[in-house]
Amino acid sequence: MIRLIRLQVGEQEKRAMGKVIRSGMICSGPQVERFQNLFAQYAGVRHAIAVSSGTTALHAALLATGVKKGDLILTTPFTFIATANSVLYCGAKPLFCDIDPLTFNISPYEIEKALRRNPRIKALLIVHLYGLPCDMREIMRIAKKHKLLLIEDCAQAVGAEHGKRRAGSFGDAGTFSLYGTKNMTTGEGGMITTNKKKVSDLCKRLINHGRASRFLHDRLGYNYRMTDFQAAMGIEQLKRIDSLNRKRIHNAKVLSKGLKDLNFLKIPEVPTGRKHIYHQYTVRVKNRGSFIEHLKTKGVEGVPLYPVPLHKQPLYKKLGYGKLRFPNAEAAAREVVCLPIHPGLTKKDLSTIINGIRSWGKK
Ligand SMILES: Cc1ncc(COP(=O)(O)O)c(C=O)c1O
């Protein structure tokens, strides 16, 4: 079976992690410091703060940029649930607006509509879904015009670019996930990026029990720290991320070439000026259930990410979001299928995927 994900961890990571064990220091220490500096350089920002997950990165980043109880935060309903849950952790209220059906990302047009309905919105929490950056020109313009905080959920977008800027360098803060399925990983882990010293300093305290100085804690904080063990792995992964992403981009080109003439399926579109790093290669099909079943018989895994938009999740239904309608997000949730695109795919794997899909059309 050609699986959706294959871990890209090798000897370099093992050696680096072994060194940390031998050093006797496996908690947050010099490797975390080094990883933060390298990640900040990579993302093109002044500060990076390593944390325990993409979820804790979101929580700390929202708090540090000034999100408070009762604030309204506009986000997308077509994402992993952690995006909106992090808003709930702050006691703030997530509001949803619809996506652009071509890119699956939050639609600037829908953002402006939501702002007209609700001028109290304080922040935009955008998601560069599947590794394709949002329309940052429009989003930056809107954020500036309405004086909104801007937080980028870059969980799936390490190395993605709009213009010459990398994801995580546009907003007041960016957050990354380094979970085991992501383009680069530390097992569990995350990173916050920001150009603002104040936000960075506050994040550092929030993720370490609100510590002001040794033995003194002057605000409520959390234990969201990363270990040196994870950071050592992250440093090695960061050295390889561009080459891993290049392989994904190459695989996407091969798949798109082999599938573009099929009328029962829509391949991903990348607007000009944006670098998609294909955390997922996502196609749309109408009869998804039978498509996925057919792929399985051909030895190819297809996964619908995400089949339930957030406003239809049981948790959000209980919170009163169930009656809302976001037609583009709902259609995407019914039709999307993510196909294997990871850097470990061989030429033969890519042919198997293409031929497997093409044979569905012949049925
Ligand atoms: C868009 C998005 N946001 C947030 C997260 C949360 O990251 P983590 O699983 O590292 O907590 C994920 C992880 O899957 C994600 O895909």
The ligand as a MOL file (V3000), in Angstrom:
LIG
                    3D

  0  0  0     0  0            999 V3000
M  V30 BEGIN CTAB
M  V30 COUNTS 16 16 0 0 0
M  V30 BEGIN ATOM
M  V30 1 C -3.8300 23.5610 10.3880 0
M  V30 2 C -3.3590 22.9790 11.6820 0
M  V30 3 N -3.3590 23.7400 12.7880 0
M  V30 4 C -2.9180 23.2750 13.9660 0
M  V30 5 C -2.4520 21.9830 14.1030 0
M  V30 6 C -2.0360 21.4890 15.4470 0
M  V30 7 O -0.7140 21.0430 15.5040 0
M  V30 8 P -0.2810 19.9030 16.5430 0
M  V30 9 O -0.8950 18.6190 16.1050 0
M  V30 10 O 1.2060 19.8920 16.4460 0
M  V30 11 O -0.7530 20.3210 17.8760 0
M  V30 12 C -2.4140 21.1490 12.9880 0
M  V30 13 C -1.9000 19.7910 13.1030 0
M  V30 14 O -2.2940 18.8570 12.4870 0
M  V30 15 C -2.8900 21.6510 11.7420 0
M  V30 16 O -2.8900 20.8880 10.6410 0
M  V30 END ATOM
M  V30 BEGIN BOND
M  V30 1 1 1 2
M  V30 2 1 2 3
M  V30 3 2 2 15
M  V30 4 2 3 4
M  V30 5 1 4 5
M  V30 6 1 5 6
M  V30 7 2 5 12
M  V30 8 1 6 7
M  V30 9 1 7 8
M  V30 10 2 8 9
M  V30 11 1 8 10
M  V30 12 1 8 11
M  V30 13 1 12 13
M  V30 14 1 12 15
M  V30 15 2 13 14
M  V30 16 1 15 16
M  V30 END BOND
M  V30 END CTAB
M  END
